[in-house]
Amino acid sequence: MVWGNANIQAVIDKVSICRYSLIMSRKHLLLIVVIAGIAFFGVLQFRKPAAGDVRPEVLNVSRSQATIAWLSETVYKGRVFYRPAGSNVDPLEAMDSFGPSDRHEVIITGLNPSARYTYWIGKSKSRFQFQTQPASAGPFSFLMVAGSLGDQIVSLVSSEVPEFIISFSDVTQQTDGFSEVRPYIPIYGGDGVDSPFLRAIGRESSAGLWKLDWGGLRLIFADGSEKITMMFDAPAAHTLGVVSSTV
């Protein structure tokens, strides 16, 4: 499958892909994939933050951790409160590792795999959610997009509830089609984590060879490098995929 300058090649071994939808036009490409079993989807509700509230990003998640990041107009020590989604138990708290700042990266640890959590920043009334990675045999879904999808991305994420998005769309600080969904799921691009937060603080991902491990999937993003075979050694992965920037 070729789209623009992206040559997307799937190398699949011992995997059951149970749901596969593809939408293509001259303006955009959308790929919805569910891997390793049947996934049961809920509905993710998006709520606009209250006036003056920060809009955080889910930078990354693993089976037991999540990283929440945001910028603030004032300097303070960032705090994230969280608890299992749908519960009313007293929330737990995670804080910035360093002192007061206007750049906040809070790492939440001790989470359960394939679990959804509700979180909020400090005294904010806005509530968001994220989901941890599944075990290697657990089902999950993700979206792969290119081009401009406009408001469609919000409705798709709300209904399909993917665990992450791989984007080949042009994103800048001024034009970000994913701004509404970043507080809920991580966004990845051909060069690594796609993040307005990282761009703002000068920590953009560098182009080249990198890999994304998620559940039982390993996706390798290559620029034609001969070192790509070094990343095929993934004992925990039952699915290997290669995304190449060369045609």
N, C-alpha and C positions, 0 to 999 in steps of 0.2 A: 504494500500500500504506500503510495507516494503522495505527500501533501506539501506543496511548496518546496522548501529545502529540507524537509524532514522525511527520512526514509524509515518507516516504522516496521520492524521485523519482529514477529513473535516466534520464539523458540520454546515450544511447549513439550514437557515431558511429564507423564503420569499426572495429568491434571484433568479435572472435570469442570469445564466452563458451562455453567447452567443457564446463564442469561447473557445475551449479547445483542446489543442494539446499536445500529449505526445510522447516523443522519449526515448526509453530505450535500453541499450545494456549492456554488461559486464563492459564497461568503464565509462559510464556516464548516467545520468538521466537529462532530461530537461522537464520542465512543463511550458506551457504558458497558462495563465488564464486571461480572460477578465470578469470583474464583473460589474453587475448592468447596463446592457444595451449594445447597440452596440457602439463600439469605432471605430472612424475613424482614421486610422494610416497615418502618413506622413512618411517622410524619414529623419532620423537624420544623418547629415554629420559629420564624424569624421576627424579632421585635426590635424596632429602632430604639437606640439608646436615648435616654432622657437628655434634654438640652444641657450642654456643658459636660456630659459624661465622656470618658475616654472610650475609644473603640479598640479593644485589644486584638491581637493576632494569636492564633495557635501556630507557633513556629514549628513544633515537632511533637510527636507522641511516639511512645514505645508501648510495650505491654504493661509497664509498671510506672512510667513517668510521662509528664507532659510539660512543655515549656510555653508559658504565656508571656507575651511581650507587648509593650505599649510605650508611647511617648506622652509626656505631660507638660503642661505650660509652667508648672511650678515644680520646685524640688522637694521631694519627700521619699520616704522609704516605702516601696511598693508592697502591697499585701493582696493576696488572692485568697478568697474564701471559697470552699468547694464541698460538695457532698454528692452521694449517688443521686442521679436524676430520678425524680418522682418521689423522693423521700423527704421527711420533715425532721430528720435527725439533726443534732447540732452540727454546724459546719466545722470543718478543719481549716487550718490556716497555713499558708506558705508565704514566705517573704523573700524580698531581694537578698541576694547573697552579700551584697556590698552595702555601703551607707546610702544616705539620701542622694537622689539623682533625679534628672528629668528623663532618663532612659531606664526602662525597667524590664528585666528578664527574670521571671519567677519560675523556678523548677519545682513542680509538684511530684513527690515521690510516694512509694508505697501503694500504688494503685493496682487494681485487679485487671487482668486481661479481658478484652472484649466487653468492657463496661463503659456505660455512659455516665458522665458527671455534669452537674450544673455548677457553674462558678460565677463569681462576680468580683469586681475590683473595689477594695476598700469599702467605703460607705455608699457606693453607687447602688441605685435601684435597678439598673439594667442587669438582666440575667442572660447568660450564654451557656452553651454546652460543648463538650468535646467527647470523643470516644477513643479508648485505648486500643492498641493493636490486638488482633486475635492471636491465639496460639497458632503454631505452624499448620495445623490441620483445620483451623477454623475458617468459616466463610467470610468474605468481605466483598465490597464493591468499590470501584473508583471510576472517575470520569477522566477522559482524555479529550481536550478541546483545542481547537485552533481557529483563529479568526475572531470576529466579533459576534457574541451571542446576546449582547444587551441584557435586558432583564430576564431572559430565559434561564440564565444560570441560577438565579435565586429560586425559581419555581422548580427547577430540576433537582437542586440540592435539597430543597424542602420535601419533595416527594420521594426521591430515590435514596436519600440519606447515604451518599458515598462517604467513605472514610478519608479520602484525599482526592485532589485534583492534580492532573498533569496538564500543564498549559503550554501551548506553543503560540499563544497570543501575545501581542505587544502590550506591555504594561509599563506605565510611568507613574510618577507621583501625581500627575494631573489627571490621567485617564486610567482608572483601575476598575475594570468590570467585576472584580472579585471582592470589592470592599465590603459588601454586605455579608459575605460568607466566611471571610477570614477569621472572625471570632469563633468559628465553629469547627473548621477543618483546615489542615495545612495545604498549601498550594506549592507545587513543585514545577520547575521549568527545566529546560535542557541543560542548564548550568548548575542546578541545585535548588535550594529552597528559594522560592519566589516571595519576597517580603518587602513591603514598603518600609517597615521598621529597619531592616538591615540596610536598605539603600540610604535611608536618612542618616544613619550613623556611620556610613562608609564601610560597611562589611558585606558588600555584595558578593555573591558566589562567583567564583572564577570559572571560565569556560574550560572544558576538558573532560577527561574521563572520570565518571563518578557513578555510584550505585545507590539504589534505593531498596532496602529490605523491608518487606511488610508481610507479616504472617509467614506463609509459605512461599511468597513471591520474592524473587530478586529481579529488579529491572536495572539494566546496565545502560547508561547514557554515554555514547561513544562519539568521538569526533574523527573516527578513522584510525585511531591509535592501535598499534599492534599489541599493546599491553592488555587488550580487552580479554584475552583468554585467561589472564591471571584472576579475573573476577568470576570465572565459571565455577570455581571451587566454593560451593555454598551448601554445606551438608544439611542445613536446616530448611533449605528451599526445595520444594517439589516442582516449582515452575521457574523457568528462566526466560526473561524477555530482553531484547536488545532494541534500543532506540538510537538510530544513527543520524547524524547531521549531514552525512554525505549521501549523494544519490548514486 
